[in-house]
Amino acid sequence: MNLYEQQPYWLMKNGIVSSYPSLQHDLQVDVAIMGAGISAALTAWHLRNSGLKVAVFDKRHAAMGSTAASTAFLQYEIDTPLSVLKNFVGEKDAVKSYELCRQAIYDIADLCKSLKPSFDFHLRPSLQHASFKTHTACLMEEFKLRKKHGFNVEWLESKDVKKIFGFEAPGGLFSADGGEVDAYMLTHALFRDFQNAGHKVYNNTPIHHIEHTKQRVLLLTSNNLTIKAKKLIIACGYESLQYIPKKIADINSTYAMVSEPIDDKFFWHKNSLIWETAVPYLYFRVVSENRILIGGRDDPFHHPHILPSVINRKTEMLKKAFLKKMSHIPLVPDFSWAGAFASTKDGLPYIGSIAERPNTFFALGFGGNGITFSVIAAQIIHDLILGKRNTNATIFRFNR
Ligand SMILES: Cc1cc2nc3c(=O)[nH]c(=O)nc-3n(C[C@H](O)[C@H](O)[C@H](O)COP(=O)(O)OP(=O)(O)OC[C@H]3O[C@@H](n4cnc5c(N)ncnc54)[C@H](O)[C@@H]3O)c2cc1C
């Protein structure tokens, strides 16, 4: 699967950060992790001091899957509003999912602080504004429900949005808890810590065949090497779907662009993360080097190959939609890309095991909150592998 097309900004900005070798011999480990994106890095990092021998294998280069293309908004608000999610999973689990995502933002903040050297992380509030007047009632309902459950949110009338953010919108939900991070660099920083604890990451090592026995899992690489593992973690991002017999997600196409650097006098209230109620939504934030990132204009299907002309057209659409709100900003697109993007029916990730694959755990942070979901997946899988109970696991189970 082509996970993205053209130039994700972080890949261009950071280039090759760390190189890992390919596997050249048979191997026996306690835990094998397939995939070396942010989900694998977080899971590997959580397991680094567990006393288990862990190794990570990627068919490409580490962090060069969807992680490199991610726009890396860290929000606890998942793509399905709380007021809708409660109809899928009940109010208790819906609220718990939101709380876990909020906690995940602060867990990433702590984790970034604990890395040596500490890793750049910013807490940012977020504004979700109503795209149309007809959306205000639902957004207000969402505000009330979140308020009821103790989330730090404020309701903004149309005039408040105009006064604080400078653009027209019928109303908005301002949320205190959010963040942003460079997911590509964070993945490498986590792997550095993981390797320093004595474990290994392998690039260019496609796993072609998986065999499950009662006691262990046998992996066969494309050059016929064997990896024997007591446990397997599948963290292959959207390509994990081929290992699951039932359909759990739809793959769409999404688009993003990053502008040339802009004078920061043009930036808005607390550099908030901004998104809207329309589906698919337009979203934007400030990124490093005083650039503005804009994303959205999704297509409800996955193109195997997206033509440059399509990306150029989507970039124009993103720019136009942004300038409709922020017409005073001299925005010049600099980098543009398209990416595959998976969403589940209820907006929640799938974390845990399926009967067909014994001794195997999936870390599938699908949806707009992929990265906060990956934190939750890493915590749950860490506990399950060590035989500890994790009461949150049932919320994200496959047979929900
Ligand atoms: C344009 C875009 C914007 C996004 N914006 C956000 C956002 O704002 N906030 C957010 O939280 N999330 C966002 N996401 C989602 C987020 O980026 C993903 O959820 C996250 O990067 C997934 O990480 P991963 O490690 O699970 O997958 P990946 O990064 O794709 O890593 C999986 C790895 O598995 C490897 N692999 C696959 N098959 C095999 C195999 N057989 N053998 C060995 N290796 C294999 C791949 O090569 C790949 O490197 C966005 C995604 C895109 C594309």
The ligand as a Tripos MOL2 file, in Angstrom:
@<TRIPOS>MOLECULE
LIG
   53    58     1     0     0
SMALL
NO_CHARGES

@<TRIPOS>ATOM
      1 C1         -1.9460   13.1480    6.4680 C.3       1 LIG1
      2 C2         -2.1600   12.5160    7.7980 C.ar      1 LIG1
      3 C3         -2.5180   13.2990    8.8800 C.ar      1 LIG1
      4 C4         -2.6770   12.7350   10.1450 C.ar      1 LIG1
      5 N1         -2.9360   13.5630   11.1980 N.ar      1 LIG1
      6 C5         -2.9780   13.0650   12.4360 C.ar      1 LIG1
      7 C6         -3.1140   13.9290   13.5460 C.ar      1 LIG1
      8 O1         -3.2320   15.1470   13.3880 O.2       1 LIG1
      9 N2         -3.1170   13.3960   14.7900 N.ar      1 LIG1
     10 C7         -2.9960   12.0460   14.9900 C.ar      1 LIG1
     11 O2         -2.9820   11.6120   16.1420 O.2       1 LIG1
     12 N3         -2.8590   11.1950   13.9430 N.ar      1 LIG1
     13 C8         -2.8600   11.6700   12.6970 C.ar      1 LIG1
     14 N4         -2.7100   10.8400   11.6320 N.ar      1 LIG1
     15 C9         -2.6760    9.4110   11.8880 C.3       1 LIG1
     16 C10        -1.3110    8.9940   12.3970 C.3       1 LIG1
     17 O3         -0.3200    9.5320   11.5890 O.3       1 LIG1
     18 C11        -1.2400    7.4850   12.3910 C.3       1 LIG1
     19 O4         -2.2490    6.9920   13.2440 O.3       1 LIG1
     20 C12         0.0880    6.9840   12.9010 C.3       1 LIG1
     21 O5          1.1730    7.5870   12.2640 O.3       1 LIG1
     22 C13         0.1310    5.4890   12.7020 C.3       1 LIG1
     23 O6          1.3620    5.0460   13.1740 O.3       1 LIG1
     24 P1          1.7070    3.5230   13.0770 P.3       1 LIG1
     25 O7          3.0070    3.3520   13.7310 O.co2     1 LIG1
     26 O8          0.5500    2.7350   13.5930 O.co2     1 LIG1
     27 O9          1.7730    3.2480   11.5110 O.3       1 LIG1
     28 P2          2.9690    3.5890   10.4890 P.3       1 LIG1
     29 O10         3.6440    4.8370   10.8040 O.co2     1 LIG1
     30 O11         2.3860    3.4520    9.1220 O.co2     1 LIG1
     31 O12         3.9950    2.4160   10.7590 O.3       1 LIG1
     32 C14         3.7000    1.0840   10.3920 C.3       1 LIG1
     33 C15         4.9640    0.4820    9.8410 C.3       1 LIG1
     34 O13         4.7200   -0.9000    9.5960 O.3       1 LIG1
     35 C16         5.5530   -1.2810    8.5360 C.3       1 LIG1
     36 N5          5.0730   -2.5570    7.9810 N.ar      1 LIG1
     37 C17         3.9090   -2.8030    7.3510 C.ar      1 LIG1
     38 N6          3.8230   -4.0910    6.9880 N.ar      1 LIG1
     39 C18         4.9770   -4.6790    7.3880 C.ar      1 LIG1
     40 C19         5.4940   -5.9950    7.2850 C.ar      1 LIG1
     41 N7          4.8030   -6.9870    6.7010 N.pl3     1 LIG1
     42 N8          6.7170   -6.2580    7.8020 N.ar      1 LIG1
     43 C20         7.4370   -5.2780    8.4040 C.ar      1 LIG1
     44 N9          6.9870   -4.0120    8.5220 N.ar      1 LIG1
     45 C21         5.7840   -3.7130    8.0290 C.ar      1 LIG1
     46 C22         5.4560   -0.1180    7.5700 C.3       1 LIG1
     47 O14         6.5530   -0.0760    6.7000 O.3       1 LIG1
     48 C23         5.3960    1.0880    8.5050 C.3       1 LIG1
     49 O15         6.6320    1.7330    8.6650 O.3       1 LIG1
     50 C24        -2.5400   11.3460   10.3370 C.ar      1 LIG1
     51 C25        -2.2130   10.5420    9.2480 C.ar      1 LIG1
     52 C26        -2.0130   11.1100    7.9880 C.ar      1 LIG1
     53 C27        -1.6250   10.2230    6.8560 C.3       1 LIG1
@<TRIPOS>BOND
     1     1     2 1
     2     2     3 ar
     3     2    52 ar
     4     3     4 ar
     5     4     5 ar
     6     4    50 ar
     7     5     6 ar
     8     6     7 ar
     9     6    13 1
    10     7     8 2
    11     7     9 ar
    12     9    10 ar
    13    10    11 2
    14    10    12 ar
    15    12    13 ar
    16    13    14 ar
    17    14    15 1
    18    14    50 ar
    19    15    16 1
    20    16    17 1
    21    16    18 1
    22    18    19 1
    23    18    20 1
    24    20    21 1
    25    20    22 1
    26    22    23 1
    27    23    24 1
    28    24    25 2
    29    24    26 1
    30    24    27 1
    31    27    28 1
    32    28    29 2
    33    28    30 1
    34    28    31 1
    35    31    32 1
    36    32    33 1
    37    33    34 1
    38    33    48 1
    39    34    35 1
    40    35    36 1
    41    35    46 1
    42    36    37 ar
    43    36    45 ar
    44    37    38 ar
    45    38    39 ar
    46    39    40 ar
    47    39    45 ar
    48    40    41 1
    49    40    42 ar
    50    42    43 ar
    51    43    44 ar
    52    44    45 ar
    53    46    47 1
    54    46    48 1
    55    48    49 1
    56    50    51 ar
    57    51    52 ar
    58    52    53 1
@<TRIPOS>SUBSTRUCTURE
     1 LIG1         1 GROUP 0 **** ****
